[in-house]
C-alpha cells in the first residue's frame, strides 16, 4: 500500500468550467500531492445532495485524499445545480446525467489524463454506471448505495412498497385521510400514479407467473458490460439499506450471473448501518475508508483495470 | 458562452482586479461570461495560503453600481440554500450589482475543518470576502444578505458599514431556539429509526455535544466551538442600534408574520430602522430533503424569493 500523504488542500485545486452538451458545468480539479498515477478519480454526488461537495464535504474529502494517493480528481456540479448552468427538473435513475459526466471526462482527457476511476453514490452511482460503457479507458468503478430499480428521487420507498404490499394493503392506505388530501396536490397525485403503475406492473408479472425483476435493465446492462471488460468494480452498501436487501434478492437472477462472471474483480463491501443518504458521520467515515483502501490497492497495482489485475 | 475566458474589458482579469494588498493572496481562478445575461463569474480561491476560501464573484460586464456580500447558512442549510444563492447572485449581477459569495473556512470547498469554525471566524471570513469584493470592483455602496445563521454573520459585519441595507432570509432570531430546532430534527429522525426496529443513539444531542465535543445531526457535525460561540447570541444584538434598511424574508407555510419576526420588526421600526418584509409560501425542510411535490414547486418559489430580494436591493442601492 502507498504511504499515506497529507490530503490535498485548495493549494492543489483549480476551479474549472467545462462544456457538456452545450451547457457550462463547474468543477474542482485536484492535482496529486505525490507522484501522479496518470489516473483521474471522478466523484459524483447523489440526487439528495447533488452539489459537488456532497453531504458533509464527503466528495471534497475523497478527492483531496485520492490526490494524496496520486490520483488527479474531479468533483463537479451537475447541470442546474451548484455553480453550473442550466436547470434540472428531477433526478430519475433511468435518466442519469451521462452527458454531464462525459463532458467532464472529455475535459480531463484534454488535460492529458486518459485513464479513469468513476465513483458515485445513489444517483451518482447510476450515472457512473450508465456512462461506464462509453469510457474507453475505465480502470475502476466504485458504486455506493447504487439503486437497482428505476424511480425518481423521493420515490424509493413508495415504489418498493408497490412491489411488496398486497393490493388490499394499498387500498387500505389509499383511504387514509392524508392520502386523500394528497389527491388535491398535483405533485402528490403524480407520485400516487407512479406507485399505482408500479403495482400494476408487478401484478402483471405475477399474472404471467413471473416474479418481477428487481434490478432494471438500465442497471444490469452496463454492469454486464463493465464486467465483460474486466473493470475493477466496488459495490458498497449498508447492511441496513433496503437497497442491500434488493441486491440480495436480485442475485437470485441475472445479477447473480453477472457478479459470478466478475468474481475475481468485483468487490462487494457492506458497512454496518445505512449507507444510502450518508446520514451519519460514522457511516461517511466507513465509506470513505472503503473507497480509499480500494483506490490505494488500485494504485499499488500499477496497471489497474485489466482482467485479473 | 465562453469558458475560462479572461475578459480584458473594463474590469480586467481577477488578478488585475485584485488590489495590490490582496493580489499575493489570490489563488487560481476560472471565469465564465454569459452573453445572454451579460454577466461574468470569477470562481476561485482567495486568502492566505493554508486558509484559503472558495469564492465566486458575479459581475456585470460594465462597471457595477454597487456590491452585495452573501453570507450562507451552515451545514445542511448551506447545501439546501446553495442554488438559490447562485441564482440570486446571477440575477443581481444581470442588473448591474456585483455579488460576492463564499464558503466559510471549514465548509464547502474552502480550506480548514468544520471543527475550527466559530462565529468569530465566520465573521472574519465574511469581512475578508467583503474586502475581496471591494478590492476587485471598487464599489462604494455595499449591502449584505444572510440566510439563517448567515443572517447573524451578515448583521454583525454590517455594523462595520453604517446604514447599509441588510437582507435577512429566514433568520435565526434566538440562537438557543435555533439549535433546539436542529436537535429536535435528529430526535424525529431517530424516532423513525426506532419505528423501523433500529436502535437510536443512546445519548441526547446536547449530552453528546457536551461529552464528545461534537453532535452528529443527520450526517452533519455541529461542533462545540461553533455552538458555544453562537448559542448565547441574538439577532437583535448583532444588528445593533444603528438604523439601516432591513428586509426580513419569512420562509414557510404561515399565512401571517411569525410572532418573533413581528416583534423584531416593530422594535427596529421604533428605533428608526426602515423595515420591510415579505413571505415565501414554501415548506422548507432545512435539514431534511424536500418531498417530491415540494421539489416541483421549489423553482417557482425560489424565483419569487430571488425577485423579491433583488427588487428590494435594487431599490435600496439606487436611492
Interface residues (C-beta under 8 A of the other chain):
Chain A: X9 X10 X11 X13 X14 X15 X16 X17 X18 X19 X24 X26 X28 X48 X49 X51 X53 X55 X56 X57 X60 X80 X81 X82 X83 X85 X87 X90 X152 X153 X154 X155 X185 X186 X187 X188 X190 X191 X240 X277 X278 X279 X280 X281 X282 X283 X284
Chain B: X1 X3 X4 X27 X28 X29 X30 X31 X32 X34 X41 X43 X44 X45 X49 X50 X52 X54 X56 X75 X76 X79 X82 X83 X86 X107 X108 X109 X110 X111 X114 X189 X198 X216 X218 X219 X220 X221 X289 X291 X292 X293 X294 X295 X296 X297 X299
